[in-house]
Amino acid sequence: MRFILCFLFLLFIMVPHIHAQKVPFAGEQKKQESLIRNAYKNKKISEKEYHKLLQEQEAIKEAIKKANIDGKFTPEEKNRINGKLQRAKKRLVRYKYNSEIY
């Protein structure tokens, strides 16, 4: 009986840790997406630029999902996704400060 209770206790302790594995880059991607939406809302970027940036964010989401299929991120996958995030960040800055008036 003690063994069963100990097993159940350990099971309840370990289950949240197993399911709570955080996907790297997902938070940064969501942050970028919210920055893009705010920039469009505040008329910092045009509608065309907004749609281009959102398409790029969708591609990043797909890359994250594809890399996370096996539950592990290889260094190559991390570098590829990080590069996509950095390019998207630079592109947003370039679009925001291109001195065009909308």
C-alpha positions as a Markdown table, in Angstrom:
| # | Residue | x | y | z |
|---|---|---|---|---|
| 1 | Met | 0.0 | 0.0 | 0.0 |
| 2 | Arg | 2.8 | 2.4 | 0.9 |
| 3 | Phe | 4.5 | 1.6 | -2.5 |
| 4 | Ile | 1.4 | 2.5 | -4.4 |
| 5 | Leu | 0.9 | 5.8 | -2.4 |
| 6 | Cys | 4.6 | 6.7 | -3.0 |
| 7 | Phe | 4.2 | 6.0 | -6.7 |
| 8 | Leu | 1.1 | 8.1 | -7.0 |
| 9 | Phe | 2.7 | 10.9 | -5.1 |
| 10 | Leu | 5.7 | 10.9 | -7.3 |
| 11 | Leu | 3.5 | 10.7 | -10.4 |
| 12 | Phe | 1.5 | 13.8 | -9.4 |
| 13 | Ile | 4.8 | 15.7 | -8.7 |
| 14 | Met | 6.4 | 14.7 | -12.0 |
| 15 | Val | 3.4 | 15.1 | -14.4 |
| 16 | Pro | 3.4 | 19.0 | -14.5 |
| 17 | His | 7.2 | 19.0 | -15.2 |
| 18 | Ile | 6.8 | 16.6 | -18.1 |
| 19 | His | 4.0 | 18.6 | -19.7 |
| 20 | Ala | 5.5 | 22.0 | -18.9 |
| 21 | Gln | 8.4 | 21.8 | -21.3 |
| 22 | Lys | 8.8 | 25.2 | -22.8 |
| 23 | Val | 9.3 | 25.6 | -26.5 |
| 24 | Pro | 12.3 | 27.9 | -27.1 |
| 25 | Phe | 11.7 | 31.0 | -29.3 |
| 26 | Ala | 7.9 | 30.9 | -29.0 |
| 27 | Gly | 7.9 | 33.7 | -26.5 |
| 28 | Glu | 10.2 | 35.9 | -28.6 |
| 29 | Gln | 8.1 | 35.2 | -31.7 |
| 30 | Lys | 4.9 | 36.2 | -30.0 |
| 31 | Lys | 6.6 | 39.3 | -28.7 |
| 32 | Gln | 7.6 | 40.2 | -32.3 |
| 33 | Glu | 4.1 | 39.6 | -33.5 |
| 34 | Ser | 2.6 | 41.9 | -30.9 |
| 35 | Leu | 5.2 | 44.6 | -31.8 |
| 36 | Ile | 4.2 | 44.3 | -35.5 |
| 37 | Arg | 0.5 | 44.7 | -34.6 |
| 38 | Asn | 1.2 | 47.7 | -32.4 |
| 39 | Ala | 3.3 | 49.3 | -35.1 |
| 40 | Tyr | 0.5 | 48.9 | -37.7 |
| 41 | Lys | -2.1 | 50.2 | -35.2 |
| 42 | Asn | 0.0 | 53.3 | -34.5 |
| 43 | Lys | 0.5 | 53.9 | -38.3 |
| 44 | Lys | 4.3 | 53.3 | -38.1 |
| 45 | Ile | 4.2 | 50.7 | -41.0 |
| 46 | Ser | 2.1 | 50.5 | -44.1 |
| 47 | Glu | -0.5 | 47.8 | -44.8 |
| 48 | Lys | 1.7 | 46.1 | -47.3 |
| 49 | Glu | 4.6 | 46.0 | -44.9 |
| 50 | Tyr | 2.3 | 44.7 | -42.2 |
| 51 | His | 1.2 | 41.8 | -44.3 |
| 52 | Lys | 4.7 | 41.0 | -45.3 |
| 53 | Leu | 5.8 | 40.9 | -41.7 |
| 54 | Leu | 2.9 | 38.8 | -40.7 |
| 55 | Gln | 3.7 | 36.3 | -43.4 |
| 56 | Glu | 7.2 | 36.2 | -42.1 |
| 57 | Gln | 5.9 | 35.5 | -38.6 |
| 58 | Glu | 3.8 | 32.6 | -39.9 |
| 59 | Ala | 6.9 | 31.1 | -41.5 |
| 60 | Ile | 8.8 | 31.4 | -38.2 |
| 61 | Lys | 5.9 | 29.7 | -36.4 |
| 62 | Glu | 6.0 | 26.9 | -38.9 |
| 63 | Ala | 9.7 | 26.5 | -38.5 |
| 64 | Ile | 9.4 | 26.3 | -34.7 |
| 65 | Lys | 6.6 | 23.8 | -35.1 |
| 66 | Lys | 8.6 | 21.7 | -37.5 |
| 67 | Ala | 11.7 | 21.8 | -35.4 |
| 68 | Asn | 9.8 | 20.8 | -32.3 |
| 69 | Ile | 8.2 | 17.7 | -33.8 |
| 70 | Asp | 10.7 | 15.4 | -32.2 |
| 71 | Gly | 10.7 | 17.4 | -29.0 |
| 72 | Lys | 14.3 | 18.5 | -29.3 |
| 73 | Phe | 16.0 | 21.4 | -31.0 |
| 74 | Thr | 19.3 | 20.6 | -32.6 |
| 75 | Pro | 21.9 | 23.4 | -32.8 |
| 76 | Glu | 21.2 | 23.8 | -36.5 |
| 77 | Glu | 17.5 | 24.2 | -35.9 |
| 78 | Lys | 18.2 | 26.7 | -33.2 |
| 79 | Asn | 20.5 | 28.7 | -35.4 |
| 80 | Arg | 18.1 | 28.7 | -38.3 |
| 81 | Ile | 15.2 | 29.9 | -36.2 |
| 82 | Asn | 17.3 | 32.5 | -34.4 |
| 83 | Gly | 18.4 | 33.8 | -37.7 |
| 84 | Lys | 14.8 | 34.1 | -38.9 |
| 85 | Leu | 13.9 | 36.0 | -35.7 |
| 86 | Gln | 16.8 | 38.4 | -36.1 |
| 87 | Arg | 16.0 | 39.1 | -39.7 |
| 88 | Ala | 12.4 | 39.8 | -38.8 |
| 89 | Lys | 13.5 | 42.1 | -36.0 |
| 90 | Lys | 15.8 | 44.1 | -38.4 |
| 91 | Arg | 13.1 | 44.2 | -41.0 |
| 92 | Leu | 10.6 | 45.6 | -38.6 |
| 93 | Val | 13.0 | 48.3 | -37.5 |
| 94 | Arg | 13.8 | 49.2 | -41.1 |
| 95 | Tyr | 10.1 | 49.4 | -41.9 |
| 96 | Lys | 9.2 | 51.5 | -38.9 |
| 97 | Tyr | 11.9 | 54.1 | -39.4 |
| 98 | Asn | 12.0 | 54.5 | -43.2 |
| 99 | Ser | 10.7 | 58.1 | -43.0 |
| 100 | Glu | 7.6 | 57.5 | -45.0 |
| 101 | Ile | 4.3 | 59.1 | -44.0 |
| 102 | Tyr | 1.2 | 57.0 | -44.1 |
